[in-house]
Amino acid sequence: MQLDLVAGAAAVGLGATLAMDLWNLFLKAAFGIPSLDPCLLGRWVAHMPAGTFRHERIGAAAQKTGECVLGRIAHYGIGVGLASTLALLTSGESLRRPELLPALLFGIVTVVFPFFLMQPALGLGIASARTPDPARARLKSLMSHAAFGIGLWASALAVSSLLRGHL
C-alpha cells in the first residue's frame, strides 16, 4: 500500500473506533448500559507475555501496571487493524470512494472477534453466554460494531476528501 493509503486507513480506524466509543458512552449515559472496561482489555493483553490467553474471570485476574493505557492502545490498534483490513480487501476503494453499506456490513461482521475470541478469553463465554443477560450483551456488541461500521464510512468520507488525489 502507498503511504497515503496506510495513513488513511490508520486515520479511518482511529475515527471508527472513536465513533464506537462515543456510541458506547451514549448507551451508558442514556440507558445505563455499560461497556467493557478498557482496563480489563489491557489486563488481558498484559497477561499474554506470560502465556495466559484465557481467564476464568478477567476481573479476578491479577492487575497489571499500565493495564488501562495498554487497553486503550490495544482497542484503538485493533480498530486501525480492522480498517486496514477493509482497505486491503477493497484495494483501497473503501478509502477512495466510501460507501455506507459495505462499511456497515464489515463493521457488523467484525463482531465475530469479540464473540468467538475476546469474550471467551475473558471468561464471558462464547458470545457472552456466561453473562447475566447474554441476549442483551450480544445485541450491545452487535450495535457497537454497527457503530464501528458507520464510523468506518464517516471517517473514510473525511479522509477521502482530505486526501483526494493522493489515495
C-alpha positions as CSV (number, residue, x, y, z in Angstrom):
1,M,0.0,0.0,0.0
2,Q,1.1,3.6,-0.6
3,L,2.0,5.7,2.4
4,D,-1.2,7.8,1.9
5,L,-3.3,4.6,2.0
6,V,-1.6,3.4,5.1
7,A,-2.1,6.8,6.8
8,G,-5.7,7.0,5.5
9,A,-6.5,3.5,6.9
10,A,-5.0,4.4,10.2
11,A,-7.0,7.6,10.4
12,V,-10.2,5.8,9.4
13,G,-9.5,3.1,12.1
14,L,-9.0,5.7,14.8
15,G,-12.1,7.6,13.7
16,A,-14.3,4.5,13.5
17,T,-13.1,3.3,17.0
18,L,-13.9,6.8,18.4
19,A,-17.4,6.5,16.8
20,M,-17.8,3.2,18.6
21,D,-16.6,4.7,21.9
22,L,-19.0,7.7,21.5
23,W,-21.9,5.3,20.9
24,N,-21.0,3.3,24.0
25,L,-20.7,6.5,26.1
26,F,-24.2,7.4,24.8
27,L,-25.6,4.0,25.8
28,K,-24.1,4.3,29.3
29,A,-25.3,7.9,29.8
30,A,-28.8,7.4,28.4
31,F,-29.6,3.9,29.4
32,G,-27.0,2.8,32.0
33,I,-25.7,0.1,29.7
34,P,-22.0,-0.4,30.5
35,S,-19.3,-1.3,28.1
36,L,-16.2,-3.4,28.5
37,D,-13.7,-1.5,30.7
38,P,-10.6,-0.9,28.6
39,C,-8.5,-1.7,31.7
40,L,-9.8,-5.3,31.5
41,L,-8.8,-5.5,27.8
42,G,-5.4,-4.2,28.9
43,R,-5.2,-6.7,31.7
44,W,-5.9,-9.5,29.2
45,V,-3.2,-8.3,26.9
46,A,-0.7,-7.7,29.7
47,H,-1.1,-11.4,30.8
48,M,-0.3,-12.7,27.3
49,P,3.5,-12.4,27.6
50,A,3.4,-14.9,30.5
51,G,1.4,-17.3,28.3
52,T,-2.0,-16.7,29.8
53,F,-4.5,-16.1,27.0
54,R,-7.7,-17.3,28.7
55,H,-9.1,-16.4,32.0
56,E,-11.9,-17.9,34.1
57,R,-12.9,-14.3,35.0
58,I,-10.7,-11.4,33.8
59,G,-11.9,-9.2,36.7
60,A,-10.4,-11.7,39.1
61,A,-7.1,-11.9,37.3
62,A,-4.1,-10.0,38.9
63,Q,-4.0,-6.4,38.0
64,K,-1.1,-5.3,35.8
65,T,0.8,-2.0,35.8
66,G,-0.4,0.2,32.9
67,E,-3.3,-2.0,32.0
68,C,-5.6,0.9,31.4
69,V,-3.3,2.6,29.0
70,L,-2.5,-0.7,27.3
71,G,-6.2,-1.4,27.0
72,R,-6.8,1.9,25.1
73,I,-3.8,1.3,22.9
74,A,-5.0,-2.2,22.1
75,H,-8.6,-1.0,21.5
76,Y,-7.5,1.7,19.0
77,G,-4.9,-0.6,17.5
78,I,-7.5,-3.2,16.8
79,G,-9.6,-0.5,15.1
80,V,-6.7,0.6,12.9
81,G,-6.0,-3.1,12.1
82,L,-9.6,-3.7,11.1
83,A,-9.8,-0.5,9.0
84,S,-6.6,-1.5,7.3
85,T,-8.0,-5.0,6.6
86,L,-11.1,-3.4,4.9
87,A,-8.8,-1.1,2.9
88,L,-6.7,-4.2,1.8
89,L,-9.8,-6.2,0.9
90,T,-11.2,-3.4,-1.2
91,S,-7.8,-2.5,-2.8
92,G,-8.2,1.0,-1.2
93,E,-11.6,1.6,-2.7
94,S,-13.1,1.8,0.8
95,L,-10.9,4.9,1.3
96,R,-11.2,6.4,-2.2
97,R,-14.9,6.1,-2.6
98,P,-16.5,5.2,0.8
99,E,-19.9,3.6,0.7
100,L,-22.1,3.1,3.7
101,L,-23.4,-0.4,3.1
102,P,-20.0,-2.2,2.7
103,A,-18.5,-0.3,5.7
104,L,-21.6,-1.1,7.8
105,L,-21.6,-4.8,6.8
106,F,-17.9,-5.0,7.5
107,G,-18.3,-3.5,10.9
108,I,-21.1,-5.9,11.8
109,V,-19.1,-8.9,10.6
110,T,-16.2,-7.8,12.9
111,V,-18.4,-8.8,15.9
112,V,-17.1,-12.4,15.3
113,F,-13.9,-11.3,17.1
114,P,-15.4,-10.4,20.4
115,F,-18.0,-13.2,20.2
116,F,-15.6,-16.0,19.5
117,L,-12.2,-14.8,20.7
118,M,-12.2,-12.0,23.2
119,Q,-15.3,-12.8,25.2
120,P,-14.4,-16.5,25.7
121,A,-10.9,-15.5,26.6
122,L,-12.1,-13.0,29.2
123,G,-14.3,-15.7,30.8
124,L,-17.6,-14.4,29.4
125,G,-18.3,-17.4,27.2
126,I,-18.9,-17.7,23.5
127,A,-21.0,-14.7,22.5
128,S,-21.3,-13.6,26.2
129,A,-23.1,-16.9,27.1
130,R,-21.8,-16.6,30.7
131,T,-23.1,-13.1,31.3
132,P,-26.2,-12.4,33.3
133,D,-28.2,-11.4,30.2
134,P,-26.5,-12.9,27.1
135,A,-29.1,-11.6,24.6
136,R,-28.6,-8.0,25.8
137,A,-24.8,-8.4,25.7
138,R,-25.0,-9.8,22.2
139,L,-27.2,-7.0,21.0
140,K,-25.0,-4.4,22.6
141,S,-21.9,-5.9,20.9
142,L,-23.7,-6.0,17.6
143,M,-24.9,-2.4,17.9
144,S,-21.3,-1.3,18.9
145,H,-19.9,-3.0,15.8
146,A,-22.5,-1.4,13.6
147,A,-21.5,2.0,15.1
148,F,-17.9,1.0,14.2
149,G,-19.0,0.3,10.6
150,I,-20.8,3.6,10.4
151,G,-17.6,5.2,11.8
152,L,-15.6,3.5,9.1
153,W,-17.8,5.1,6.5
154,A,-17.9,8.5,8.0
155,S,-14.2,8.6,8.8
156,A,-13.4,7.4,5.2
157,L,-15.5,10.2,3.8
158,A,-13.5,12.7,5.8
159,V,-10.2,11.1,4.9
160,S,-11.1,10.8,1.2
161,S,-12.0,14.4,1.0
162,L,-8.7,15.5,2.7
163,L,-6.5,13.2,0.6
164,R,-8.4,13.5,-2.7
165,G,-5.9,12.8,-5.5
166,H,-3.4,11.1,-3.1
167,L,-5.2,7.8,-2.5
